[in-house]
């Protein structure tokens, strides 16, 4: 009998231990690939003892959260592009975070003014130009892409892609709708081919002589440079940080949101703070050749080799307001042909 009781007691104790251990966790839904985020999560767990459970998917996480409703296990959502961060907010799936650490480390242009999303890494929407066929100083701004000298020389991906929509929205935010429409129409008239493929496919097309100039996200240069097959594509082009003489280069972000129903809110905020810190910022940015959102954190050696530049600091929350108009404009000017 005594043995039996102590057995029960042991079982009860171990259940308690398990419950306590499993309470020290945080659940992440991520559109970002595991290789990008796992190293930081592991470092966080090592420092805090809080386990990070990750669900990774290429699409459908927002729909999944909607159907899970208040019972969703998700505490944090990780995604890329202001359009997707804004979509999670618009779906009512986020909650505001008021936090001095986050507000101190993440610049205002890279976070929602009400704390519904925070940028963690940033990327420049750069222009790349053929080293052989484009003279230095021939292209200095997004506006130059609409000039008659660019006739039949530009390649881009679909104008409807989030990266393009954000760029167009940033032009609206810095000028007005009519100016932007004239510009976009001019870029469309200068296209060498119907928009197609991803950002890297445009660089390949420059290498193959199909076009001379393209618009891509900066980290793809890093991805190509470190890929045996694609390194020659990257080597065919020169990086141009647009609009250095005026508003600066358009930036987009990857970021995170605290979910409306977060069951492990306290741990989630600890993870958010950790990710804004020096070590995680450096790890995260370096992993994908991006810029840390936190401006005090050093860039990777490769990214540093591209040189410093002036960023467009128009808040992404402002740019997001023009996304619908920008997306409509893509159709209105027949950008995708
Ligand atoms: Fe991308």
Boltz pocket constraint, residues with backbone or C-beta under 6 A from the ligand:
constraints:
  - pocket:
      binder: B
      contacts: [[A, 217]]
      max_distance: 6.0
